[in-house]
Amino acid sequence: MENQNQMGYKPIFPLLTKMAIPPMLSMLIQSLYNIVDSIFVAKLGEEALTAVSLIFPLQNLSLAFSVGIGVALNAFIARYLGENDQEKASYVATQGLMMSFLHSLIFVVIGLFFIKPFLLMFTSQKDVIYYGMQYGTIVITLTFGSFIHIAIEKMFQATGNMIIPMIMQIVGAVINIVLDPILIFGYFNLPALGVTGAALATIIGQMSAAILSIVLLKKCNHSIHISLRKYRIDQDMYKKLYSIAIPSGLMMCLPSVLVSLLNGLLSTVSQTAVAFFGIYFKLQTFVYMPANGIVQGMRPLMSYNFGAKKHDRMHETLKVSGLCIAFILGLGTLLFLIFPQTLLSMFEANAHMLEIGLIGLPILALSFIFSSFAILMAGVFESLGYGKYSLIISLLRQFIITIPLSFVLLPIFGLNGIWLTFPIAEMISSLYSYYMYCRHFKTIL
């Protein structure tokens, strides 16, 4: 009960810090092992790195499905706990966990039957297709461990417990990082599996986190209780969860669509540009994931105090969270502006990639700081149950502006025209976010 009640009365900044730092650390580690994965794969050659970059949108798609459901679980569980209805919160948790598992079966089908057709949309190089098949078939088909882990992670976060989700993330990430070089290059007398080894390391890390999450849910959770004995699909509850999960999932899907469409455009110019764009997307998670950690800490605070009708605490949460997000994204902007060559050198960048990236990374870096308010308000809208507004923000950030503008600016400025679309889209989405805040939410926030 203490963890549950603290969201209604403790000072906002230390409470947000307590709730945000664990997911920030876990997401930083998550970003780190994504980057480490690419660093090791890059040593196998540019074809292997390109293949992994092409599969990344499908990985992000599976993450979008799982996080979308998790965000819905988080919002509803926190709201019901704010209303002191533990029975309803537990019921939502049970429905959401099964919902996550059922959705993971979609990716079994994708992994078994659609990896090669997907790769052929972007490349005809045999080596790239070969490596992509090796990597993609494993990491997409066996993604159900990630679905279970993320659902349980969001349940803990909804109760105000951020330490256990951090532990689960760290365990999965560390196992992945340790196994990557062992399985890729064949240390300790094991066979060198190359790209297949990288895929296996990822899946073993995810499965380990899922098993640990189930154990910790049984032993350490006291606010919600999962019961599958008399489980039946509740269509009304599914509709409620989908009301947040679909917009949130679509928002998470947008990077996959964006990367896929831009990969198709970039491949007409240079295969190296595709590899560079893949590197950028791995690196930018190292900046955005800590900011999203603040959003994760903010969401249950917003949802709980919304349920408790404490608007003054909602306003303070908004202000403190916004400052923290802007600080993190400002640091990320400086990092990319000052050290582009150092960042690219970690991925065995050749002369052509450096030529592209030394201009491309600083341009792309501007999008970080410009996105601060849009990221903040997208999280706020989700926590209050207004997922459609978050979806519009994400569409502006990663689809409506970026894609058509890329086709316009590519002939004018070359590849740099594509990179310019990112800060432009972020500026417009932040302006829209401010407009929606002033029009609909200023009175309660």
C-alpha positions as a printed NumPy array, in Angstrom:
array([[  0.   ,   0.   ,   0.   ],
       [  2.903,   2.389,   0.669],
       [  4.143,   2.208,  -2.909],
       [  0.605,   2.752,  -4.081],
       [ -0.138,   5.752,  -1.833],
       [  3.175,   7.591,  -2.27 ],
       [  2.126,   8.749,  -5.735],
       [ -0.593,  10.846,  -4.132],
       [  1.343,  12.74 ,  -1.471],
       [  5.163,  12.666,  -1.753],
       [  7.053,  15.645,  -3.309],
       [  7.057,  15.349,  -7.1  ],
       [ 10.74 ,  15.774,  -7.986],
       [ 12.177,  13.124,  -5.627],
       [  9.228,  10.849,  -6.413],
       [  9.706,  11.27 , -10.172],
       [ 13.445,  10.699,  -9.724],
       [ 12.817,   7.545,  -7.74 ],
       [ 10.38 ,   6.265, -10.359],
       [ 12.255,   7.419, -13.47 ],
       [ 15.906,   6.606, -12.713],
       [ 15.438,   2.806, -12.682],
       [ 13.711,   2.714, -16.116],
       [ 16.225,   5.277, -17.382],
       [ 19.117,   3.046, -16.339],
       [ 17.474,  -0.075, -17.702],
       [ 16.702,   1.613, -21.016],
       [ 20.236,   2.98 , -21.245],
       [ 21.51 ,  -0.562, -20.815],
       [ 18.953,  -1.735, -23.373],
       [ 20.303,   0.874, -25.798],
       [ 23.856,  -0.123, -24.964],
       [ 23.345,  -3.754, -25.859],
       [ 21.616,  -2.775, -29.122],
       [ 24.669,  -0.698, -29.956],
       [ 27.107,  -3.382, -28.804],
       [ 25.212,  -5.881, -30.963],
       [ 25.793,  -3.7  , -34.038],
       [ 29.437,  -3.058, -33.121],
       [ 30.169,  -6.792, -33.09 ],
       [ 28.138,  -7.448, -36.241],
       [ 29.987,  -4.615, -38.016],
       [ 33.21 ,  -6.601, -37.598],
       [ 31.692,  -9.255, -39.893],
       [ 31.463,  -6.712, -42.724],
       [ 29.208,  -3.99 , -44.102],
       [ 26.86 ,  -6.602, -45.65 ],
       [ 26.144,  -8.095, -42.202],
       [ 25.607,  -4.647, -40.679],
       [ 23.266,  -3.69 , -43.524],
       [ 21.29 ,  -6.911, -43.057],
       [ 20.805,  -6.265, -39.343],
       [ 19.818,  -2.663, -40.14 ],
       [ 17.157,  -3.908, -42.578],
       [ 15.698,  -6.303, -39.976],
       [ 15.585,  -3.58 , -37.316],
       [ 12.135,  -2.238, -38.412],
       [ 10.607,  -5.681, -37.831],
       [ 12.207,  -5.856, -34.387],
       [ 10.841,  -2.411, -33.638],
       [  7.414,  -3.536, -34.879],
       [  7.349,  -6.379, -32.337],
       [  8.452,  -3.928, -29.659],
       [  5.638,  -1.588, -30.714],
       [  3.015,  -4.295, -30.227],
       [  4.339,  -5.279, -26.8  ],
       [  4.902,  -1.752, -25.486],
       [  1.499,  -0.608, -26.787],
       [ -0.256,  -3.203, -24.657],
       [  2.094,  -2.451, -21.771],
       [  1.316,   1.278, -21.841],
       [ -2.421,   0.503, -21.774],
       [ -1.915,  -1.837, -18.816],
       [  0.136,   0.788, -17.027],
       [ -2.49 ,   3.516, -17.474],
       [ -5.51 ,   1.447, -16.408],
       [ -3.825,  -0.356, -13.503],
       [ -2.449,   2.916, -12.086],
       [ -5.842,   4.601, -12.481],
       [ -7.713,   1.797, -10.693],
       [ -5.13 ,   1.76 ,  -7.92 ],
       [ -5.657,   5.524,  -7.597],
       [ -9.358,   4.733,  -7.103],
       [ -8.43 ,   2.059,  -4.504],
       [ -9.873,  -0.737,  -6.648],
       [ -7.245,  -3.498,  -6.47 ],
       [ -9.645,  -6.149,  -7.762],
       [-10.249,  -4.231, -10.993],
       [ -6.51 ,  -3.545, -11.355],
       [ -5.765,  -7.276, -11.016],
       [ -8.434,  -8.154, -13.556],
       [ -6.92 ,  -5.73 , -16.077],
       [ -3.463,  -7.211, -15.464],
       [ -4.686, -10.756, -16.173],
       [ -6.429,  -9.737, -19.39 ],
       [ -3.399,  -7.751, -20.527],
       [ -0.903, -10.54 , -19.908],
       [ -2.857, -12.985, -22.053],
       [ -3.399, -10.292, -24.639],
       [  0.401,  -9.874, -24.886],
       [  0.975, -13.583, -25.401],
       [ -1.679, -13.847, -28.12 ],
       [ -0.174, -10.912, -29.996],
       [  3.275, -12.503, -29.916],
       [  1.939, -15.345, -32.081],
       [  1.619, -12.875, -34.974],
       [  5.391, -12.6  , -35.054],
       [  5.85 , -16.353, -35.151],
       [  4.056, -16.246, -38.513],
       [  6.047, -13.21 , -39.703],
       [  9.349, -14.785, -38.69 ],
       [  8.643, -18.098, -40.395],
       [  7.18 , -16.861, -43.671],
       [  7.854, -13.177, -44.367],
       [ 11.522, -12.396, -43.638],
       [ 12.826, -13.049, -47.154],
       [ 10.014, -11.181, -48.972],
       [ 10.621,  -8.262, -46.629],
       [ 14.373,  -8.184, -47.378],
       [ 13.775,  -8.399, -51.128],
       [ 11.861,  -5.123, -50.928],
       [ 15.125,  -3.299, -50.157],
       [ 18.025,  -5.242, -51.61 ],
       [ 19.023,  -7.824, -54.197],
       [ 22.493,  -8.465, -52.738],
       [ 22.777, -12.167, -51.947],
       [ 25.048, -11.725, -48.915],
       [ 22.74 ,  -9.145, -47.342],
       [ 19.707, -11.413, -47.881],
       [ 21.617, -14.411, -46.501],
       [ 22.639, -12.597, -43.318],
       [ 19.198, -11.033, -42.967],
       [ 17.511, -14.438, -43.145],
       [ 19.856, -15.845, -40.501],
       [ 19.271, -12.97 , -38.113],
       [ 15.633, -12.129, -38.793],
       [ 14.142, -15.616, -38.658],
       [ 15.429, -16.089, -35.108],
       [ 14.838, -12.665, -33.545],
       [ 11.327, -12.242, -34.988],
       [  9.93 , -15.768, -34.582],
       [ 11.025, -16.081, -30.945],
       [ 10.039, -12.624, -29.718],
       [  7.326, -13.891, -27.33 ],
       [  9.734, -13.707, -24.369],
       [  9.973,  -9.958, -24.892],
       [  6.158,  -9.643, -24.963],
       [  5.758, -11.347, -21.574],
       [  8.636,  -9.454, -19.999],
       [  7.38 ,  -6.03 , -21.118],
       [  3.796,  -6.682, -19.957],
       [  4.983,  -7.617, -16.465],
       [  7.435,  -4.709, -16.413],
       [  4.562,  -2.255, -17.02 ],
       [  2.519,  -3.886, -14.253],
       [  5.254,  -3.253, -11.719],
       [  5.678,   0.324, -12.936],
       [  1.939,   0.944, -12.546],
       [  2.235,   0.108,  -8.836],
       [  5.1  ,   2.583,  -8.428],
       [  7.805,  -0.105,  -8.316],
       [ 10.562,   0.846, -10.769],
       [ 13.42 ,  -1.172,  -9.237],
       [ 12.198,  -4.63 , -10.276],
       [ 11.655,  -3.632, -13.948],
       [ 15.198,  -2.254, -13.933],
       [ 16.549,  -5.548, -12.589],
       [ 14.709,  -7.489, -15.293],
       [ 16.052,  -5.228, -18.054],
       [ 19.598,  -5.356, -16.713],
       [ 19.617,  -9.15 , -16.506],
       [ 18.427,  -9.536, -20.095],
       [ 20.827,  -6.899, -21.397],
       [ 23.889,  -8.216, -19.572],
       [ 23.241, -11.771, -20.773],
       [ 22.944, -10.469, -24.337],
       [ 26.135,  -8.397, -24.112],
       [ 28.124, -11.281, -22.635],
       [ 26.874, -13.849, -25.142],
       [ 27.297, -11.622, -28.222],
       [ 31.072, -12.026, -28.729],
       [ 31.047, -15.615, -27.448],
       [ 28.445, -16.8  , -29.95 ],
       [ 29.431, -14.532, -32.851],
       [ 33.163, -15.267, -32.819],
       [ 33.176, -18.693, -31.138],
       [ 35.05 , -18.168, -27.865],
       [ 35.535, -20.94 , -25.259],
       [ 35.709, -23.636, -27.952],
       [ 32.183, -22.885, -29.152],
       [ 31.484, -22.678, -32.895],
       [ 31.639, -19.198, -34.464],
       [ 28.014, -18.571, -35.453],
       [ 28.386, -15.08 , -36.905],
       [ 25.098, -13.234, -37.39 ],
       [ 23.182, -16.278, -36.105],
       [ 25.117, -15.971, -32.84 ],
       [ 24.051, -12.336, -32.483],
       [ 20.416, -13.352, -32.96 ],
       [ 20.656, -16.182, -30.424],
       [ 22.285, -13.884, -27.866],
       [ 19.369, -11.458, -28.243],
       [ 16.721, -14.146, -27.807],
       [ 18.447, -15.8  , -24.839],
       [ 18.628, -12.402, -23.147],
       [ 14.918, -11.77 , -23.767],
       [ 13.867, -15.222, -22.566],
       [ 15.96 , -14.857, -19.413],
       [ 14.278, -11.536, -18.62 ],
       [ 10.835, -13.1  , -19.231],
       [ 11.48 , -16.044, -16.888],
       [ 12.817, -13.715, -14.207],
       [  9.811, -11.393, -14.573],
       [  7.374, -14.275, -13.972],
       [  9.271, -15.344, -10.846],
       [  9.426, -11.8  ,  -9.463],
       [  5.742, -11.183, -10.226],
       [  4.822, -14.131,  -8.021],
       [  7.212, -13.28 ,  -5.19 ],
       [  7.447,  -9.488,  -5.034],
       [  4.125,  -8.084,  -6.214],
       [  1.524,  -7.292,  -3.531],
       [ -0.806,  -4.84 ,  -5.275],
       [ -2.133,  -6.887,  -8.195],
       [ -2.742, -10.618,  -8.542],
       [ -2.786, -12.62 , -11.771],
       [ -5.238, -15.511, -12.049],
       [ -5.519, -17.553, -15.265],
       [ -7.639, -20.402, -13.885],
       [-10.963, -19.028, -15.083],
       [ -9.582, -16.801, -17.804],
       [-11.894, -15.82 , -20.653],
       [-11.39 , -13.075, -23.205],
       [-13.321, -10.014, -22.057],
       [-14.202,  -8.114, -25.223],
       [-15.158,  -4.948, -23.362],
       [-11.859,  -4.913, -21.479],
       [ -9.95 ,  -5.62 , -24.681],
       [-11.672,  -2.62 , -26.275],
       [-10.634,  -0.419, -23.349],
       [ -7.031,  -1.649, -23.532],
       [ -6.986,  -1.248, -27.311],
       [ -8.182,   2.355, -26.945],
       [ -4.712,   3.155, -25.589],
       [ -2.701,   0.208, -26.948],
       [ -3.542,   0.856, -30.622],
       [ -2.546,   4.54 , -30.671],
       [  0.499,   3.81 , -28.517],
       [  1.442,   0.771, -30.611],
       [  0.972,   2.722, -33.826],
       [  3.248,   5.396, -32.431],
       [  5.876,   2.756, -31.763],
       [  5.277,   1.267, -35.226],
       [  5.959,   4.547, -36.954],
       [  9.763,   4.274, -36.652],
       [  9.52 ,   0.867, -38.35 ],
       [  7.493,   2.325, -41.206],
       [  9.77 ,   5.353, -41.357],
       [ 12.972,   3.3  , -41.439],
       [ 11.577,   0.883, -44.015],
       [ 10.414,   3.621, -46.378],
       [ 13.606,   5.635, -45.991],
       [ 15.724,   2.487, -46.446],
       [ 13.959,   2.001, -49.76 ],
       [ 14.741,   5.593, -50.727],
       [ 18.332,   5.467, -49.441],
       [ 19.056,   2.195, -51.249],
       [ 18.519,   4.002, -54.554],
       [ 21.425,   6.29 , -53.642],
       [ 23.877,   4.161, -51.648],
       [ 23.927,   0.883, -49.695],
       [ 26.361,   2.594, -47.314],
       [ 23.704,   5.223, -46.596],
       [ 21.38 ,   2.404, -45.489],
       [ 24.057,   1.098, -43.124],
       [ 24.691,   4.613, -41.757],
       [ 20.982,   5.198, -41.172],
       [ 20.839,   1.904, -39.282],
       [ 23.737,   3.053, -37.096],
       [ 22.02 ,   6.382, -36.419],
       [ 18.82 ,   4.659, -35.341],
       [ 20.745,   2.495, -32.893],
       [ 22.633,   5.513, -31.535],
       [ 19.548,   7.71 , -31.188],
       [ 17.942,   5.151, -28.876],
       [ 20.791,   5.903, -26.477],
       [ 19.441,   9.469, -26.295],
       [ 15.699,   8.906, -26.533],
       [ 15.435,   5.941, -24.173],
       [ 16.54 ,   7.92 , -21.075],
       [ 13.982,  10.578, -22.033],
       [ 11.4  ,   7.825, -22.364],
       [ 12.489,   6.643, -18.918],
       [ 11.279,  10.002, -17.57 ],
       [  8.005,   9.472, -19.428],
       [  7.675,   6.007, -17.886],
       [  8.17 ,   7.464, -14.426],
       [  5.711,  10.26 , -15.19 ],
       [  2.877,   8.12 , -16.601],
       [  1.763,   6.362, -13.393],
       [  2.078,   9.647, -11.477],
       [ -0.19 ,  11.378, -13.978],
       [ -2.669,   8.49 , -14.147],
       [ -2.823,   8.026, -10.361],
       [ -3.351,  11.72 ,  -9.605],
       [ -5.843,  12.014, -12.45 ],
       [ -7.845,   9.214, -10.841],
       [ -7.453,  10.93 ,  -7.453],
       [ -8.432,  14.343,  -8.99 ],
       [ -5.253,  16.043,  -7.709],
       [ -4.708,  18.54 , -10.518],
       [ -2.037,  20.544,  -8.693],
       [  0.193,  17.466,  -8.536],
       [ -0.482,  16.778, -12.205],
       [  0.7  ,  20.298, -13.088],
       [  3.889,  19.953, -11.045],
       [  4.573,  16.534, -12.591],
       [  4.24 ,  18.072, -16.06 ],
       [  6.681,  20.893, -15.266],
       [  9.35 ,  18.754, -13.607],
       [  9.151,  16.016, -16.244],
       [  9.452,  18.548, -19.07 ],
       [ 12.626,  20.071, -17.632],
       [ 14.208,  16.65 , -17.161],
       [ 13.397,  15.558, -20.721],
       [ 14.769,  18.788, -22.198],
       [ 18.01 ,  18.384, -20.225],
       [ 18.556,  14.805, -21.441],
       [ 17.814,  15.614, -25.079],
       [ 20.008,  18.716, -24.896],
       [ 22.945,  16.576, -23.769],
       [ 22.236,  14.152, -26.617],
       [ 22.305,  17.002, -29.121],
       [ 25.711,  18.16 , -27.861],
       [ 27.092,  14.611, -27.975],
       [ 26.194,  14.146, -31.642],
       [ 27.353,  17.639, -32.573],
       [ 30.767,  17.332, -30.927],
       [ 31.724,  13.678, -31.439],
       [ 30.295,  12.407, -34.772],
       [ 33.557,  10.803, -35.926],
       [ 34.104,   9.032, -32.611],
       [ 30.581,   7.61 , -32.702],
       [ 30.904,   6.356, -36.285],
       [ 34.361,   4.888, -35.703],
       [ 32.857,   2.421, -33.2  ],
       [ 31.101,   0.759, -36.151],
       [ 34.155,   0.275, -38.396],
       [ 32.992,   3.195, -40.572],
       [ 34.806,   3.351, -43.908],
       [ 35.7  ,   6.567, -45.764],
       [ 32.372,   6.676, -47.62 ],
       [ 30.349,   6.258, -44.432],
       [ 32.379,   8.961, -42.691],
       [ 31.729,  11.291, -45.624],
       [ 27.995,  10.735, -45.167],
       [ 27.93 ,  10.656, -41.378],
       [ 30.14 ,  13.585, -40.396],
       [ 27.517,  15.892, -41.885],
       [ 24.498,  13.655, -41.293],
       [ 24.857,  13.076, -37.534],
       [ 25.072,  16.785, -36.569],
       [ 21.997,  17.566, -38.691],
       [ 20.049,  14.688, -37.174],
       [ 21.195,  15.755, -33.679],
       [ 19.105,  18.927, -33.89 ],
       [ 15.957,  16.807, -33.867],
       [ 16.638,  15.726, -30.258],
       [ 16.236,  19.099, -28.584],
       [ 13.376,  20.135, -30.885],
       [ 11.384,  17.029, -29.888],
       [ 11.346,  17.725, -26.119],
       [  7.818,  19.115, -25.748],
       [  6.288,  16.655, -28.204],
       [  7.69 ,  13.668, -26.272],
       [  6.479,  15.119, -22.972],
       [  2.924,  15.755, -24.158],
       [  2.626,  12.42 , -25.969],
       [  3.29 ,  10.718, -22.618],
       [  0.837,  12.993, -20.817],
       [ -1.953,  12.346, -23.314],
       [ -1.418,   8.572, -23.044],
       [ -1.5  ,   8.646, -19.244],
       [ -4.824,  10.507, -19.286],
       [ -6.391,   8.11 , -21.789],
       [ -6.236,  10.457, -24.821],
       [ -4.169,   8.18 , -27.016],
       [ -5.445,   9.733, -30.249],
       [ -3.597,  12.98 , -29.536],
       [ -0.368,  11.077, -28.898],
       [ -0.87 ,   9.268, -32.181],
       [ -1.232,  12.555, -34.077],
       [  1.989,  13.837, -32.507],
       [  3.856,  10.708, -33.548],
       [  2.408,  10.827, -37.057],
       [  3.726,  14.367, -37.398],
       [  7.115,  13.424, -35.981],
       [  7.757,  10.289, -37.962],
       [  5.52 ,  10.037, -41.002],
       [  3.35 ,  12.878, -42.278],
       [  6.203,  15.363, -42.627],
       [  9.372,  13.274, -42.862],
       [  8.441,  10.915, -45.694],
       [  7.025,  13.33 , -48.307],
       [  9.579,  16.009, -47.425],
       [ 12.399,  13.499, -47.985],
       [ 11.267,  12.957, -51.566],
       [ 11.209,  16.742, -52.061],
       [ 14.584,  17.55 , -50.47 ],
       [ 16.621,  14.568, -51.745],
       [ 16.923,  15.929, -55.321],
       [ 17.79 ,  19.392, -53.959],
       [ 20.252,  18.658, -51.139],
       [ 21.115,  14.997, -51.687],
       [ 21.275,  12.769, -48.598],
       [ 21.532,  15.826, -46.349],
       [ 18.019,  16.752, -47.48 ],
       [ 16.716,  13.535, -45.932],
       [ 18.514,  14.232, -42.655],
       [ 17.053,  17.774, -42.555],
       [ 13.507,  16.419, -42.524],
       [ 13.993,  15.084, -38.983],
       [ 14.538,  18.406, -37.111],
       [ 11.855,  20.064, -39.258],
       [  9.302,  17.388, -38.325],
       [ 10.195,  17.627, -34.627],
       [  9.724,  21.405, -34.569],
       [  6.284,  21.153, -36.175],
       [  5.15 ,  18.327, -33.85 ],
       [  6.225,  20.291, -30.755],
       [  4.268,  23.329, -31.963],
       [  1.185,  21.142, -32.464],
       [  1.658,  19.647, -28.97 ],
       [  1.724,  23.106, -27.437],
       [ -1.431,  24.061, -29.328],
       [ -3.289,  20.969, -28.034],
       [ -2.061,  21.609, -24.503],
       [ -3.344,  25.204, -24.562],
       [ -6.653,  24.255, -26.153],
       [ -7.679,  21.174, -24.153],
       [ -5.502,  20.546, -21.095],
       [ -4.184,  23.809, -19.658],
       [ -7.097,  24.023, -17.204],
       [ -6.282,  20.676, -15.528],
       [ -2.499,  20.746, -15.987]])
